[in-house]
């Protein structure tokens, strides 16, 4: 009679085919939600209602993120994964107020990057979204921008889970995570700028969104907007993320990998044929 053999799966949230499809669809809607000012045709109804469009997407995105989390969970989240998700989300939410947004100092980014690296893209997206939601409740930062923050942070953490896997270790891995964390921190700030740029009033005419200009002209205005309003926050955030990834990365990565091994998420049982 064959013997059962247990194989340990290291990703606490496994992305099945359905989860991948739903996550791709929600990400596509998210791209449209962020980029609608640049994608809308001149004179279109979307451009005419530029003040209303962000609110519509803000109402839609929580439902879409909830669908993704439910689908990902249905594809493979067990109680151990739920416990680790809650612990890391609480830690990330507690880290965010430490900088209080001063000069872009947000230490939670490095923890999200390292967690996504170890635990995979499915866990990463879920963790990033829930951490941003929990931190908003903790800091009183709930508003129409929150769904966009949840989606953007989900992308950041998921991207870390998609980086080259397990053969890369030691200093090369830390360097890769530091570079990715810095780029992701700047990208996060940029897409969040894109979310608020079209309907923030009181901007100078040469950096504000105009539905009557071409794509190239609006892109130039958006670049000027980023340089004058947020680059001073994005660069310190990127630098802090890179420094923390290099200095605290080894013990944090070791702790996450040790916890994952000990948890033995969803062990899969296979049968081997009887020995001759």
Residue pairs with C-beta under 8 A, 6 or more apart in sequence:
1 274
2 271
2 272
2 273
2 274
3 271
3 272
3 274
4 269
4 270
4 271
5 269
5 270
5 271
5 272
6 267
6 268
6 269
6 270
7 267
7 268
7 269
7 270
8 261
8 264
8 265
8 267
8 268
9 265
9 266
9 267
9 268
10 120
10 260
10 261
10 265
11 76
11 119
11 120
11 122
11 123
11 265
12 77
12 78
12 80
12 81
12 84
12 85
12 119
12 120
12 123
12 260
12 263
12 265
12 266
13 72
13 73
13 75
13 76
13 77
13 81
13 85
13 119
13 120
13 122
13 123
13 126
14 75
14 76
14 120
14 122
14 266
15 23
15 72
15 75
15 120
15 121
15 122
16 75
16 76
18 71
18 74
18 75
19 68
19 71
19 72
19 74
19 75
19 122
22 67
22 68
22 71
22 72
23 68
23 71
23 72
23 125
23 158
26 64
26 65
26 67
26 68
26 151
27 151
27 155
29 60
29 61
29 64
30 61
30 64
30 151
30 155
32 39
32 57
33 54
33 57
33 60
33 61
33 148
33 151
33 195
34 148
34 191
34 194
34 195
35 194
36 46
36 53
36 57
36 198
37 47
37 50
37 194
37 197
37 198
37 209
37 211
37 218
38 194
38 215
38 218
38 219
38 222
40 46
40 47
40 211
41 47
42 211
42 212
43 211
46 53
47 211
48 211
50 198
50 199
50 209
50 211
51 199
53 198
54 144
54 195
54 196
54 198
54 199
55 144
57 147
57 148
58 144
58 145
58 146
58 147
58 148
60 147
61 147
61 148
61 150
61 151
62 147
62 150
65 129
65 147
65 150
65 151
65 154
68 125
68 126
68 129
68 154
69 126
69 129
69 130
72 122
72 125
72 126
73 126
75 122
76 122
76 266
77 85
77 126
78 265
78 266
80 263
80 264
80 265
81 123
81 263
81 265
81 266
84 119
84 259
84 260
84 263
85 123
85 126
85 127
85 130
88 111
88 115
88 127
88 131
89 127
89 130
89 131
89 134
90 134
91 111
92 108
92 111
92 112
92 115
92 127
92 131
92 134
92 135
93 108
93 131
93 134
93 135
93 137
93 138
94 138
95 106
95 107
95 108
95 111
96 106
96 107
96 108
96 131
96 135
96 138
96 139
97 135
97 138
97 139
98 105
98 107
99 105
99 106
99 107
99 240
101 233
103 232
103 233
103 236
104 189
104 232
104 233
104 234
104 235
104 236
104 237
104 240
105 236
105 237
105 240
106 185
106 237
106 240
107 240
107 244
108 131
108 135
109 156
109 181
109 184
109 185
109 188
109 237
109 240
109 241
110 181
110 240
110 241
110 244
110 245
110 248
110 249
111 252
112 124
112 127
112 128
112 131
112 153
112 156
112 157
112 160
113 156
113 157
113 160
113 177
113 180
113 181
113 184
113 241
113 245
114 160
114 177
114 245
114 249
114 252
114 253
114 256
115 123
115 124
115 127
115 157
115 160
115 256
116 123
116 124
116 127
116 128
116 156
116 157
116 158
116 159
116 160
116 161
117 160
117 161
117 163
117 173
117 177
117 253
118 253
118 256
118 257
118 260
119 127
119 161
119 256
119 260
120 161
121 158
121 159
121 161
121 162
122 158
122 161
123 161
124 154
124 157
124 158
124 159
124 160
124 161
125 154
125 155
125 157
125 158
126 154
127 157
128 150
128 153
128 154
128 155
128 156
128 157
128 158
129 150
129 151
129 153
129 154
130 150
131 153
132 146
132 149
132 150
132 153
132 154
133 146
133 150
135 141
136 142
136 146
136 149
145 192
145 195
145 196
148 191
148 192
148 195
149 192
152 188
152 191
152 192
153 188
156 184
156 185
156 187
156 188
159 180
159 184
160 177
160 180
160 181
160 184
163 176
163 177
163 180
164 176
168 176
173 253
174 245
174 246
174 249
174 250
175 246
177 245
177 249
178 241
178 242
178 243
178 245
178 246
178 249
179 242
181 238
181 241
181 242
181 245
182 238
182 239
182 241
182 242
183 238
184 241
185 234
185 237
185 238
185 241
186 234
186 235
186 237
186 238
188 234
188 237
189 226
189 230
189 233
189 234
189 237
190 226
190 230
190 234
193 222
193 225
193 226
193 229
193 230
194 222
197 208
197 209
197 222
197 225
198 209
203 225
206 221
206 224
207 221
207 222
207 224
207 225
207 228
207 229
208 221
208 225
209 218
209 221
209 222
210 217
210 218
210 221
213 221
226 234
